Amino acid sequence: MKYLHLVWAALLRRKTRTLFTLLSVLAAFLLFGLLDSVHSAFTAGSRDVAGVDRLVTVSKVSFTLPLPKSLYERIQAVPGVREVTYANWFGGIYQDPKNFFANMAVAPNFLSLFPEFAIPPEQLQAFHDTRTGAVAGASLARQFGWKIGDKIPLQATIYPQKDGSNNWTLDLVGIFHTIDPKQVAQENQLFFNWDYFDEARQFGTGNIGWYVTRIIDVHQADRVAERIDALSVGSDHETKTQSEQAFNVAFVSQFADIGLIVGAIMGAVFFTLILLTGNTMAQAVRERIPELAVLKTIGFSNRSVLSLVLAEAVALLLIGAAVGLLLAGAVVAGVRLRLGTGFPLDQVGRDIWLHGLALAVVVGLIVGALPALRGMRLRIVDALAGR
């Protein structure tokens, strides 16, 4: 720390060059913060404790293929099963296609399998008693200004009604909250009664999208899953049963491998950043070879010179990374405030900060290594002579 003023002086020696290099580092870590927040949002389901005792059963061929409702009682009779429910993706549009949120038709006991969702008992009872009843997450209700008693019109994109109409009108009878604040993104959903959906839809009556099974012993999950899948072996509706976390990850992977995309983009960005900052550090050290020689002349050791150059590179990366992550946090907060939880962005929290700053240190050491070794190995006589 006692040589910090020397590091700072070296960074300010060429202010314009340092500024543009900092802007490049800032842009790289701004992008890192945004992409990592998206990646964290998509993979959060696989890290949550909630749902470890739940299995999801879908068609073995494709998630989009329906399953017969007759499986319900058969799954319920499987040893190790505590309770079974079912749901069907609806995919309706509210007012504008840009207002996307998850909406699905669910069985009467659906919410009982999700204790992480808190809803007043009277609202839950109203959901059971109201044919066109729907319950929405608190975040979703705030986003659109919904309140209990409102009618919510959804425009069907998959399931028209029997009369050919695409207009489905639901009555909001309940609003649920997530008990764990970290799962607040789960409040961006709307559920409505499956019986109403099944009676009114034009096609697919009697079929469901997927089953959710709550098991008695989480250590027996694999065995229970095998027993459930054995029920439909050799039929035209063979199933695949897996943990809820695995299902969530697989569902996202249908659209894209988020980890691969983020990794590829960030790999390209940081490869370019290493080339840019590496060239900057090499040029800075070349310009200061006489100064480094003077430092050695007055008693600085080879190790001290090495440390000074490395510290300069790391400081440059850390300053840019810190500002970039701060801006990423502000952008994410603004997007979440504007769009609610409908856009998959996790907060730029401690983990992203730690990963970002650690990456800044590593990149700083990489780009500073060769210039620092050159400064450490230079001979005083040759440096002062300009050789």
C-alpha positions in Angstrom: 0.0 0.0 0.0 2.9 2.4 0.6 3.6 2.4 -3.2 0.0 3.2 -4.1 0.8 6.7 -5.0 3.3 5.4 -7.6 0.7 3.2 -9.1 -1.8 6.1 -9.3 0.8 8.4 -10.8 1.6 5.7 -13.5 -2.1 5.4 -14.4 -2.4 9.2 -14.7 0.7 9.6 -16.8 -1.3 9.3 -20.0 -4.7 10.4 -18.9 -6.4 10.1 -22.3 -5.1 6.6 -22.9 -6.0 5.5 -19.4 -9.5 7.0 -19.8 -10.2 5.1 -23.1 -8.8 1.9 -21.7 -11.1 2.3 -18.6 -14.1 2.8 -20.9 -13.3 -0.4 -22.6 -13.0 -2.3 -19.3 -16.2 -0.6 -18.1 -18.1 -1.7 -21.2 -16.8 -5.3 -20.8 -17.9 -5.6 -17.2 -21.2 -3.8 -17.8 -21.9 -6.6 -20.3 -20.7 -9.2 -17.9 -23.0 -7.9 -15.1 -26.1 -7.9 -17.5 -25.4 -11.3 -19.0 -24.6 -12.9 -15.6 -27.9 -11.5 -14.2 -29.8 -13.1 -17.1 -27.9 -16.4 -16.6 -28.6 -16.3 -12.8 -32.3 -15.7 -13.4 -32.6 -18.7 -15.8 -30.7 -21.1 -13.5 -32.2 -19.9 -10.2 -34.8 -22.8 -10.3 -32.0 -25.4 -10.1 -30.6 -23.8 -7.0 -33.8 -23.3 -5.0 -34.5 -25.5 -2.0 -38.2 -25.2 -2.6 -39.5 -28.0 -4.8 -36.9 -30.7 -3.9 -39.8 -33.1 -3.0 -41.7 -32.5 -6.3 -41.4 -34.5 -9.5 -42.7 -33.4 -12.9 -44.1 -35.8 -15.4 -44.3 -34.9 -19.1 -44.5 -36.7 -22.4 -41.3 -38.6 -23.2 -41.5 -37.4 -26.8 -42.0 -33.7 -26.2 -43.2 -31.3 -23.5 -45.8 -30.0 -26.0 -47.6 -33.3 -26.3 -50.5 -33.8 -24.0 -51.0 -36.7 -21.5 -54.3 -38.4 -20.7 -56.1 -37.3 -17.5 -56.6 -41.0 -16.7 -53.0 -41.1 -15.4 -54.0 -38.9 -12.4 -55.4 -41.7 -10.3 -52.8 -44.2 -11.3 -50.0 -41.9 -10.3 -51.7 -41.2 -7.0 -51.7 -44.9 -6.3 -47.9 -45.3 -6.8 -46.0 -46.2 -3.6 -44.1 -43.2 -2.3 -46.5 -40.6 -3.7 -48.0 -38.1 -1.3 -50.1 -36.0 -3.6 -50.6 -35.4 -7.4 -51.8 -32.4 -9.3 -51.7 -31.3 -12.9 -51.6 -28.2 -15.1 -51.9 -27.1 -18.8 -49.9 -24.2 -20.4 -52.4 -21.7 -21.8 -50.1 -19.0 -23.3 -52.7 -16.2 -23.4 -51.9 -12.6 -24.2 -53.0 -9.7 -22.0 -53.7 -6.5 -24.0 -50.4 -6.6 -25.9 -48.0 -9.4 -26.9 -45.2 -7.5 -25.2 -47.0 -8.1 -21.8 -45.8 -11.7 -21.7 -46.3 -13.7 -18.5 -46.8 -17.3 -17.6 -50.5 -18.2 -17.5 -51.8 -21.8 -17.1 -54.9 -23.8 -16.2 -54.4 -25.8 -13.0 -56.1 -28.5 -10.9 -58.1 -27.4 -7.8 -55.3 -28.8 -5.5 -52.4 -27.2 -7.5 -51.5 -24.5 -4.9 -51.4 -27.0 -2.1 -48.3 -28.6 -3.6 -46.6 -25.3 -3.6 -46.3 -24.2 0.0 -43.8 -21.4 -1.0 -46.8 -19.5 -2.4 -48.8 -17.8 0.4 -52.5 -17.0 -0.3 -55.2 -16.1 2.2 -57.5 -19.1 2.9 -60.7 -17.2 1.9 -59.1 -16.3 -1.5 -58.0 -19.9 -2.0 -61.6 -21.0 -1.3 -62.9 -18.4 -3.7 -60.6 -19.9 -6.4 -62.1 -23.3 -5.7 -65.7 -22.0 -5.8 -65.5 -19.7 -8.8 -65.6 -21.4 -12.2 -63.8 -18.6 -14.0 -61.6 -17.8 -11.0 -58.0 -16.9 -11.3 -55.1 -16.1 -8.9 -52.1 -14.0 -9.8 -48.7 -13.3 -8.2 -48.3 -10.1 -6.3 -45.6 -8.8 -8.7 -47.9 -9.4 -11.7 -50.8 -7.7 -10.0 -48.7 -4.7 -9.2 -47.4 -4.5 -12.7 -50.9 -4.2 -14.3 -52.7 -2.6 -11.3 -55.0 -5.6 -10.8 -57.1 -6.0 -7.6 -59.4 -8.6 -6.3 -62.7 -8.6 -8.3 -61.2 -7.4 -11.5 -62.0 -9.2 -14.8 -58.9 -10.2 -16.8 -59.3 -10.7 -20.5 -56.8 -13.0 -22.1 -56.4 -13.5 -25.9 -55.8 -17.2 -26.7 -52.8 -18.0 -28.9 -53.3 -21.8 -28.7 -56.7 -22.7 -27.4 -59.8 -21.1 -28.9 -63.2 -21.7 -27.2 -65.8 -24.0 -28.6 -67.6 -21.2 -30.3 -64.4 -20.1 -32.1 -63.7 -17.1 -29.9 -60.2 -16.4 -28.7 -61.4 -14.2 -25.9 -61.2 -15.7 -22.4 -62.4 -13.6 -19.4 -61.2 -14.6 -16.0 -62.2 -13.3 -12.5 -59.3 -12.4 -10.2 -60.3 -13.9 -6.9 -56.8 -14.2 -5.2 -53.3 -12.8 -5.1 -50.4 -14.9 -3.8 -47.0 -13.9 -2.5 -43.8 -15.9 -2.3 -42.6 -16.6 1.3 -38.9 -16.4 0.2 -38.0 -13.0 -1.2 -35.4 -14.6 -3.4 -38.2 -16.3 -5.3 -40.1 -13.1 -6.0 -39.8 -13.9 -9.8 -42.3 -16.7 -9.2 -44.9 -14.0 -8.6 -45.1 -13.3 -12.3 -47.6 -16.0 -12.9 -51.4 -16.4 -13.3 -53.3 -19.6 -12.6 -57.0 -20.3 -13.5 -59.3 -23.3 -13.1 -58.6 -26.3 -15.3 -62.2 -27.4 -15.2 -63.3 -24.1 -16.8 -60.5 -24.4 -19.4 -61.3 -28.0 -20.2 -65.0 -27.5 -20.6 -64.6 -24.4 -22.9 -61.7 -25.2 -25.1 -62.3 -26.3 -28.7 -59.9 -29.3 -28.8 -57.9 -31.5 -26.5 -60.6 -32.0 -23.9 -59.6 -34.5 -21.2 -55.9 -34.1 -21.8 -53.4 -32.3 -19.6 -50.0 -30.8 -20.1 -48.0 -32.2 -17.2 -48.3 -33.8 -13.7 -46.7 -32.6 -10.6 -46.1 -35.2 -7.9 -45.2 -34.5 -4.3 -43.3 -37.5 -2.8 -43.0 -38.7 0.7 -39.2 -39.3 0.8 -36.9 -37.2 -1.3 -34.3 -40.0 -1.1 -36.7 -42.3 -3.0 -37.2 -39.8 -5.8 -35.5 -41.8 -8.5 -37.4 -45.0 -7.6 -40.8 -43.2 -7.5 -40.0 -41.6 -10.9 -39.2 -45.0 -12.4 -42.5 -46.4 -11.1 -44.5 -43.5 -12.5 -42.9 -43.9 -16.0 -43.5 -47.6 -15.8 -47.3 -46.9 -15.9 -47.2 -45.9 -19.5 -44.5 -48.1 -21.0 -45.5 -49.4 -24.4 -48.4 -47.0 -24.7 -48.8 -44.1 -27.1 -48.2 -41.6 -24.2 -45.0 -42.8 -22.6 -43.8 -40.4 -19.9 -40.6 -38.9 -18.6 -40.5 -38.0 -14.9 -37.8 -35.9 -13.3 -37.2 -33.5 -10.5 -38.8 -30.0 -10.7 -35.3 -28.4 -10.8 -34.2 -30.6 -13.7 -37.5 -30.0 -15.5 -37.0 -26.2 -15.2 -33.5 -26.3 -16.6 -34.6 -28.6 -19.4 -37.5 -26.3 -20.2 -35.2 -23.3 -20.6 -32.8 -25.4 -22.6 -35.5 -25.9 -25.2 -35.2 -22.3 -26.3 -31.4 -22.0 -25.9 -28.4 -23.1 -23.9 -28.1 -19.9 -21.9 -24.8 -20.9 -20.3 -23.2 -21.6 -23.6 -24.5 -18.3 -25.1 -23.3 -16.3 -22.1 -20.0 -18.1 -22.1 -19.4 -17.6 -25.8 -20.2 -13.9 -25.7 -18.1 -13.2 -22.6 -15.2 -15.3 -24.0 -15.1 -13.1 -27.1 -15.4 -9.9 -25.1 -12.7 -10.7 -22.6 -10.3 -12.1 -25.2 -10.6 -8.7 -27.0 -10.2 -7.0 -23.6 -7.0 -8.9 -22.8 -5.5 -7.9 -26.2 -6.5 -4.2 -25.7 -5.3 -3.8 -22.1 -2.3 -6.0 -22.7 -1.2 -3.7 -25.5 -1.8 -0.6 -23.3 0.3 -2.0 -20.5 3.1 -3.1 -22.8 3.2 0.4 -24.3 3.1 2.1 -20.9 6.0 0.0 -19.6 8.1 0.7 -22.8 7.6 4.4 -22.2 8.7 4.2 -18.6 11.8 2.0 -18.9 14.1 4.9 -17.9 11.9 5.6 -14.9 11.9 1.9 -13.8 15.7 1.9 -14.2 15.9 4.9 -11.8 13.7 3.1 -9.3 16.1 0.2 -9.4 19.0 2.6 -9.0 17.6 4.0 -5.8 17.1 0.6 -4.3 13.9 -0.9 -5.6 14.3 -4.7 -6.0 13.3 -6.7 -9.1 10.3 -8.0 -7.1 9.2 -4.5 -6.2 9.3 -3.4 -9.9 7.3 -6.6 -10.8 4.7 -5.8 -8.2 4.3 -2.2 -9.2 3.6 -3.1 -12.8 1.2 -5.9 -11.9 -0.5 -3.6 -9.4 -1.0 -1.0 -12.1 -2.7 -3.5 -14.4 -4.9 -5.0 -11.6 -5.9 -1.5 -10.4 -6.9 -0.5 -14.0 -9.1 -3.6 -14.3 -10.6 -3.3 -10.8 -11.6 0.4 -11.3 -13.2 -0.3 -14.7 -14.9 -3.5 -13.3 -16.3 -1.7 -10.3 -17.8 1.1 -12.3 -19.1 -1.3 -14.9 -20.8 -3.5 -12.3 -22.3 -0.5 -10.6 -23.8 0.6 -14.0 -25.0 -3.0 -14.6 -26.8 -2.9 -11.2 -28.5 0.4 -12.1 -29.6 -0.9 -15.5 -31.0 -4.1 -14.1 -32.8 -2.2 -11.3 -34.3 0.1 -13.9 -35.4 -2.8 -16.2 -36.9 -4.7 -13.3 -38.8 -1.5 -12.1 -40.1 -0.8 -15.7 -40.9 -4.4 -16.7 -41.4 -6.1 -13.4 -40.3 -9.7 -13.2 -41.5 -10.5 -16.7 -38.0 -9.9 -18.1 -35.5 -12.6 -16.8 -33.0 -10.5 -14.9 -31.6 -11.3 -11.5 -30.3 -8.6 -9.3 -26.6 -7.8 -9.5 -25.9 -9.1 -6.1 -22.9 -10.3 -4.1 -22.2 -13.4 -6.2 -22.0 -11.4 -9.4 -19.8 -8.8 -7.8 -17.4 -11.4 -6.4 -17.2 -13.2 -9.8 -16.7 -9.9 -11.6 -14.0 -8.6 -9.3 -12.2 -11.9 -9.2 -12.3 -12.0 -13.0 -10.8 -8.4 -13.1 -7.9 -9.5 -10.9 -7.2 -12.5 -13.1 -7.3 -10.5 -16.3 -5.2 -7.8 -14.7 -2.5 -10.4 -13.8 -2.6 -11.8 -17.3 -2.2 -8.5 -19.1 0.4 -7.3 -16.7 2.5 -10.4 -16.6 4.7 -9.9 -19.6 5.3 -6.1 -19.1 6.0 -6.8 -15.4 8.6 -9.5 -16.3 10.2 -7.1 -18.8 10.5 -4.4 -16.1 11.8 -6.8 -13.6 14.5 -8.2 -15.9 15.8 -4.9 -17.4 19.4 -3.9 -16.7 19.9 -0.5 -15.3 22.9 0.4 -17.6 21.1 -0.7 -20.8 17.8 1.0 -19.8 19.5 4.4 -19.0 21.6 4.1 -22.2 18.4 3.6 -24.2 19.3 0.1 -25.3 
